Amino acid sequence: MKRRNFITKSVFTGLGLSAVGANAFNNLNLVSNPLGSGLITNPFFKLSLAQWSLNKAIRYKGMNPYDFAAKAKEYGFEGLEYVSQLYTDVTKSKNQAAALIKFIEKNNKIAAKHDVENLLIMIDGEGDLSVASASERKKGVENHYKWVETAAALGCHSLRINLFGVTDRDAWVENSSESLTALGNYAAKYNINIIVENHGYLSSDAGLLMQVLNNVNLPNCGSLPDFGNFCLEREGGARWDAKCVKEYDRYQGVKELMPRAFAVSAKSHDFDAEGKEIYTDYKRMLQLVKNANFNGYIGVEYEGNVLSEEEGIIATRDLLIKTAQELS
């Protein structure tokens, strides 16, 4: 029996079954396999697609989130990075255990059909893990258990979590370390890694996040360096959707997070006429990733507003694989 099928059967029980303007990109290369187009010679990484790149299509334009694998394959990606909040059939279900079992069965079947690999699930909305209240932290950790089991049943290697909560640095380190240790120990039973993304506020202080990871010091707890999520403070104290007024140096941050990286997120927003990302020097970033001897998946995560999601995904993909050829 394959590992995925074996784990799926055991997890079912655990889940309770038995109880610049777009004109510059008019000629984007929408190929089903970029390897066959001459875009890639010998990259040091594999390509995955973060489902958040399609969040507008899913949330506002009626795209079925279960079409994710088909789209990723169409764009030439090998791996899938799921986003929990996009599956409202699960998050809004009164019977989440049953909903997750259907989620597992459907996504395993679809991924196999399109010959793509399930890699990780990005978790949101299950409780802040670095808040002051010990009972809230405990509840947040336990809320993630079902997703650990789900990730295992999908054959994923990791679960991406957030570390939001207090603003005091010392308290944040202490609370984050406690929650991450508890969740990491639980996930180890399922052979799942718990990875923390630089996702805003103190979690985007790479030095501080590495302090947490080093405190925890579990082999299955690590980082998910994101090229663009280094905002430490937004106007009005907003968590999202406000102007960033204080940012951690993104290149220093990625360099610091790479030693414990299980995956890498290539964030993109806008591009110039030559196809280069205007906020992030991709050559500099990829050199940092390569220097860390990373050879896993790099996930495309497009969040721009000028190009369509499809155009932005392909522009980011092409930028990654072209830039890889320029590295030393």
For each residue, the residues with C-beta under 8 A, 3 or more apart:
1: 5 6
2: 5 6
3: 6 7 155
4: 7 8 108 153 154 155
5: 1 2 8 9
6: 1 2 3 9 10
7: 3 4 10 11 152 153 155 190 191
8: 4 5 11 12 104 108 153 154
9: 5 6 12 13
10: 6 7 13 14
11: 7 8 14 15 104 149 150 152 153 190
12: 8 9 15 17 18 101 104 153
13: 9 10 16 17 18
14: 10 11 149
15: 11 12 97 100 101 146 149 150
16: 13 19 97 98
17: 12 13 97 98 101
18: 12 13
19: 16
20: 24 270 271 272 273 278 306
21: 24 306
22: 25 26 306 307 308 311
23: 26
24: 20 21 271 272 273 275
25: 22 28 271 275 307 311 314 315
26: 22 23
27:
28: 25 311 314 315 318
29: 34 37 39 314 318
30: 74 75 310 314
31: 34 36 37 39 76
32: 73 74 76
33: 36 37 76
34: 29 31 37 39 40 47 76 317 318 321
35: 39 40 76
36: 31 33
37: 29 31 33 34
38:
39: 29 31 34 35 318 321 322
40: 34 35 43 321 324
41: 325
42:
43: 40 46 321 324 325
44: 290 294 295 324
45: 264 289 294 295 296 297 298 320 324
46: 43 78 79 296 297 298
47: 34 76 77 78 79 297 298 299 300 317 320 321
48: 72 77 78 79 80 81 117 119 263 297 298 299 300
49: 53 68 71 72 75 77 79 80 81 299 300 313
50: 53 81 83 122 265 299 300 301
51: 54 55 58 65 68 80 81 82 83 86 122
52: 55 83 86 122 301 303
53: 49 50 300 301 302 303 309 312 313
54: 51 57 58 63 68 71 309 313
55: 51 52 58 59 83 86
56: 59 60 61 309
57: 54 60 61 62 63 309
58: 51 54 55 61 63 64 65 86
59: 55 56 86
60: 56 57
61: 56 57 58
62: 57
63: 54 57 58 67
64: 58 67
65: 51 58 68 86 87
66: 69 106 107 110
67: 63 64 70 71
68: 49 51 54 65 71 72 80 82
69: 66 72 73 80 107 110 111 113 114 116
70: 67 73 74 110 114
71: 49 54 67 68 74 75
72: 48 49 68 69 75 77 79 80 114 116
73: 32 69 70 76 77 114 115 116
74: 30 32 70 71
75: 30 49 71 72 310 313 314 317
76: 31 32 33 34 35 47 73 317
77: 47 48 49 72 73 80 116 300 317
78: 46 47 48 116 117 297
79: 46 47 48 49 72 116 117 118 119 297 299
80: 48 49 51 68 69 72 77 111 116 117 118 119
81: 48 49 50 51 119 120 121 122 160 263 299
82: 51 68 86 87 107 118 120 121 122 154 156
83: 50 51 52 55 86 121 122 124
84: 87 90 91 121 122 123 124 125 126 147
85: 91 124 125
86: 51 52 55 58 59 65 82 83
87: 65 82 84 90 91 103
88: 91 92
89: 92 93 99 102 103
90: 84 87 93 96 99 100 103
91: 84 85 87 88 96 125
92: 88 89
93: 89 90 96 98 99
94:
95: 98 99
96: 90 91 93 99 100 146
97: 15 16 17 100 101 146
98: 16 17 93 95 101 102
99: 89 90 93 95 96 102 103
100: 15 90 96 97 103 104 146 149 150
101: 12 15 17 97 98 104 105
102: 89 98 99 105 106
103: 87 89 90 99 100 106 107 150
104: 8 11 12 100 101 107 108 150 153 154
105: 101 102 108 109
106: 66 102 103 109 110
107: 66 69 82 103 104 110 111 118 154
108: 4 8 104 105 111 112 118 153 154 155
109: 105 106 112 113
110: 66 69 70 106 107 113 114
111: 69 80 107 108 114 116 117 118 154
112: 108 109 115
113: 69 109 110
114: 69 70 72 73 110 111
115: 73 112
116: 69 72 73 77 78 79 80 111
117: 48 78 79 80 111 155
118: 79 80 82 107 108 111 154 155 156
119: 48 79 80 81 156 157 158 263 297 299
120: 81 82 151 156 157 158 159 160 195 224 263
121: 81 82 83 84 147 150 151 154 156 159 160
122: 50 51 52 81 82 83 84 160 197
123: 84 126 144 147 159 160 161 162
124: 83 84 85 162
125: 84 85 91
126: 84 123 140 143 144 147
127: 136 137 139 140 141 143 144
128: 131 136 137 140 162 164 165
129: 137 140 141 161 162 163 164 165 175 176 179 180 183
130: 137 163 164 165 166 172 175 176 179 202
131: 128 136 137 140 164 165 166 175
132: 136 165 166 171 175
133: 136 137
134: 137 138
135: 138 139
136: 127 128 131 132 133 139 140
137: 127 128 129 130 131 133 134 140 141 165 175 178 179
138: 134 135 141 142 182
139: 127 135 136 142 143
140: 126 127 128 129 131 136 137 143 144 179
141: 127 129 137 138 144 145 179 182 183 186
142: 138 139 145
143: 126 127 139 140 146
144: 123 126 127 140 141 147 148 159 161 183
145: 141 142 148 149 186
146: 15 96 97 100 143 149 150
147: 84 121 123 126 144 150 151 159
148: 144 145 151 152 159 183 186 187 190 192 194
149: 11 14 15 100 145 146 152 153 190
150: 11 15 100 103 104 121 146 147 153 154
151: 120 121 147 148 154 156 158 159 190 192
152: 7 11 148 149 155 156 190 191 192
153: 4 7 8 11 12 104 108 149 150
154: 4 8 82 104 107 108 111 118 121 150 151
155: 3 4 7 108 117 118 152
156: 82 118 119 120 121 151 152 159 192
157: 119 120 192 193 262
158: 119 120 151 192 193 194 195 224 262 263
159: 120 121 123 144 147 148 151 156 187 192 193 194 195
160: 81 120 121 122 123 195 196 197 224 263
161: 123 129 144 180 183 194 195 196 197
162: 123 124 128 129 196 197 199 203
163: 129 130 172 176 179 180 196 199 202 203 209 212
164: 128 129 130 131 199 200 201 203 239
165: 128 129 130 131 132 137 172 175 176
166: 130 131 132 171 172 175
167: 172 201 202
168: 171 172
169: 172 173 202 205 208
170: 173 174
171: 132 166 168 174 175
172: 130 163 165 166 167 168 169 175 176 202 208
173: 169 170 176 177 208 211 212 215
174: 170 171 177 178
175: 129 130 131 132 137 165 166 171 172 178 179
176: 129 130 163 165 172 173 179 180 212
177: 173 174 180 181 212 215 216
178: 137 174 175 181 182
179: 129 130 137 140 141 163 175 176 182 183
180: 129 161 163 176 177 183 184 194 196 212 213 216 218 221
181: 177 178 184 185 216 218 221
182: 138 141 178 179 185 186
183: 129 141 144 148 161 179 180 186 187 194
184: 180 181 187 188 194 216 218 220 221
185: 181 182 188 189 218
186: 141 145 148 182 183 189 190
187: 148 159 183 184 190 192 193 194 220
188: 184 185 191 192 218 220
189: 185 186
190: 7 11 148 149 151 152 186 187
191: 7 152 188 220
192: 148 151 152 156 157 158 159 187 188 220
193: 157 158 159 187 220 221 222 262
194: 148 158 159 161 180 183 184 187 220 221 222
195: 120 158 159 160 161 221 222 223 224 262 263
196: 160 161 162 163 180 199 203 209 212 213 221 222 223 224
197: 122 160 161 162 203 223 224 225 226 229 265
198: 203 204 206 209 223 224 225 226 229 230 248 253 257
199: 162 163 164 196 203 204 226 229
200: 164 203 204 229 231 232 234 239 240
201: 164 167 204 231 232 233 239
202: 130 163 167 169 172 205 208 209 232
203: 162 163 164 196 197 198 199 200 209
204: 198 199 200 201 209 229 230 231 232 247 248 253
205: 169 202 208 209 232 248
206: 198 209 210 225 230 248 252 253 254 256 257
207: 210 211 256
208: 169 172 173 202 205 211 212
209: 163 196 198 202 203 204 205 206 212 213 223 257
210: 206 207 213 214 223 256 257 259 260
211: 173 207 208 214 215
212: 163 173 176 177 180 196 208 209 215 216
213: 180 196 209 210 216 217 221 222 223 260
214: 210 211 217
215: 173 177 211 212
216: 177 180 181 184 212 213 221
217: 213 214 221
218: 180 181 184 185 188 221
219:
220: 184 187 188 191 192 193 194
221: 180 181 184 193 194 195 196 213 216 217 218 260
222: 193 194 195 196 213 260 261 262
223: 195 196 197 198 209 210 213 257 258 260 261 262
224: 120 158 160 195 196 197 198 261 262 263 264 265
225: 197 198 206 253 254 257 258 261 264 265 289
226: 197 198 199 229 230 265 267 301
227: 250 254 264 265 266 267 268 280 282 285
228: 250 267 268 269 279 280 303
229: 197 198 199 200 204 226 265 267
230: 198 204 206 226 247 248 249 250 253
231: 200 201 204 234 244 246 247 248
232: 200 201 202 204 205 244 246 247 248
233: 201 237 244 245 246
234: 200 231 237 238 239 240 242 243 244 245
235: 238 242 243 245
236: 242
237: 233 234
238: 234 235 241 242
239: 164 200 201 234
240: 200 234
241: 238
242: 234 235 236 238
243: 234 235
244: 231 232 233 234 247
245: 233 234 235
246: 231 232 233
247: 204 230 231 232 244 250
248: 198 204 205 206 230 231 232 252 253
249: 230 252 253
250: 227 228 230 247 253 254 280 285
251: 254 255 281 284 285 288
252: 206 248 249 255 256
253: 198 204 206 225 230 248 249 250 256 257
254: 206 225 227 250 251 257 258 285 288 289
255: 251 252 258 288 292
256: 206 207 210 252 253 259
257: 198 206 209 210 223 225 253 254 260 261
258: 223 225 254 255 261 264 288 289 291 292 294
259: 210 256 292
260: 210 213 221 222 223 257
261: 222 223 224 225 257 258 264 292 294 296
262: 157 158 193 195 222 223 224 296
263: 48 81 119 120 158 160 195 224 296 297 298 299
264: 45 224 225 227 258 261 289 294 296 297 298 299
265: 50 197 224 225 226 227 229 298 299 301
266: 227 282 285 298 299 300 301 316 320
267: 226 227 228 229 280 301 303
268: 227 228 271 277 280 300 301 302 303 304 312 315 316 319
269: 228 277 278 279 302 303 304 305
270: 20 277 278 279 304 305 306 307
271: 20 24 25 268 275 276 277 278 304 306 307 315 319
272: 20 24 275 276 278
273: 20 24
274:
275: 24 25 271 272 315 318 319 322
276: 271 272 282 319
277: 268 269 270 271 280 281 282 316 319
278: 20 269 270 271 272
279: 228 269 270
280: 227 228 250 267 268 277 285
281: 251 277 284 285
282: 227 266 276 277 285 286 319 320 323
283: 286 287 323 326 327
284: 251 281 287 288
285: 227 250 251 254 266 280 281 282 288 289
286: 282 283 289 290 320 323 324 327
287: 283 284 290 291 327 328
288: 251 254 255 258 284 285 291 292
289: 45 225 254 258 264 285 286 292 294 298
290: 44 286 287 293 294 327
291: 258 287 288
292: 255 258 259 261 288 289
293: 290
294: 44 45 258 261 264 289 290
295: 44 45
296: 45 46 261 262 263 264
297: 45 46 47 48 78 79 119 263 264
298: 45 46 47 48 263 264 265 266 289 320
299: 47 48 49 50 79 81 119 263 264 265 266
300: 47 48 49 50 53 77 266 268 313 316 317 320
301: 50 52 53 226 265 266 267 268 316
302: 53 268 269 307 309 312 313 315 316
303: 52 53 228 267 268 269 312
304: 268 269 270 271 307 312
305: 269 270
306: 20 21 22 270 271
307: 22 25 270 271 302 304 311 312 315
308: 22 311 312
309: 53 54 56 57 302 312 313
310: 30 75 313 314
311: 22 25 28 307 308 314 315
312: 53 268 302 303 304 307 308 309 315 316
313: 49 53 54 75 300 302 309 310 316 317
314: 25 28 29 30 75 310 311 317 318
315: 25 28 268 271 275 302 307 311 312 318 319
316: 266 268 277 300 301 302 312 313 319 320
317: 34 47 75 76 77 300 313 314 320 321
318: 28 29 34 39 275 314 315 321 322
319: 268 271 275 276 277 282 315 316 322 323
320: 45 47 266 282 286 298 300 316 317 323 324
321: 34 39 40 43 47 317 318 324 325
322: 39 275 318 319 325 326
323: 282 283 286 319 320 326 327
324: 40 43 44 45 286 320 321 327
325: 41 43 321 322
326: 283 322 323
327: 283 286 287 290 323 324
328: 287
